[in-house]
Amino acid sequence: MKNLRRIVTGHNPDGKSKIMIDGGPSRTLGEDIGGLFEIWNTDGNQIDTLSSEDKADIDVVLSPQKNGTKFRYFAIHPTPKNVSREELEKGTAIAFEKMGASHERVDTSRHPSMHKTKTIDYIILLKGDITLLLDEDEVRLKPFNVVVQRGTNHAWINNGNEPALLIAVLIDSEFRN
């Protein structure tokens, strides 16, 4: 994931637009199993375009804070061959714990990585061959397919032999279901 680049704009004190940050994601988590690569976060407060503060340079957690957003790349490696369901469950539980999301794993009966967040997510598959699993359905995605994930229990499965790369915007939300 060496080619991941983000350009963050802002203003100088005279109100002229400029580049404030140009580089890779400031924080990552779980690169050995795919990973989350933070691009930007908001917290629901006013955005200061004069600040050069890197809003993604905080601990990587799955969901945004209340009234906030997360913008990230995420990668999914293929499931290693000959891994038992028990081993997959244990590894997934550890991964979700590391990103502060153990409580998001509400029903893993279909797959160990099933989880449900209180977010609306806009997700684009950039590279790879992924299946989106839901409780009752599944759909195979190809590059540039878009998913609007509306707070449902789901998992991502890599069908290929190479890591898949997706980009996501997560927005803290309330749901009626």
CORHU-V617408 format. One record per backbone hydrogen bond with DSSP energy under -0.5 kcal/mol. NH is the residue of the N-H (numbers start at 1). CO is the residue of the C=O. If there is no record, write none. Layout:
# CORHU-V617408
nh=(NH;NH)
co=(CO;CO)
This chain:
# CORHU-V617408
nh=(4;6;8;9;10;11;12;15;18;20;20;21;23;26;29;33;34;34;35;36;37;38;38;39;40;42;48;49;51;55;57;58;61;62;68;69;70;71;72;73;74;75;76;77;79;83;84;88;89;90;91;92;93;94;95;96;97;98;99;100;101;104;105;106;114;115;116;119;120;121;121;122;123;123;124;125;126;126;127;130;131;132;133;133;134;135;139;141;144;145;147;149;149;150;151;151;154;155;157;159;159;160;164;165;166;167;168;169;170;171;172;173;177)
co=(1;23;21;7;18;49;16;12;10;8;18;8;6;38;36;30;30;31;75;29;73;27;36;71;71;69;46;47;48;53;54;56;59;99;65;42;170;40;168;37;166;35;164;33;158;80;82;84;85;86;87;88;89;90;91;92;93;94;95;97;96;101;102;104;111;154;104;117;171;119;149;169;121;147;167;145;124;165;165;141;157;139;131;155;137;153;132;130;125;142;123;121;147;148;119;149;115;133;131;129;157;129;76;127;74;124;72;122;70;120;68;118;175)
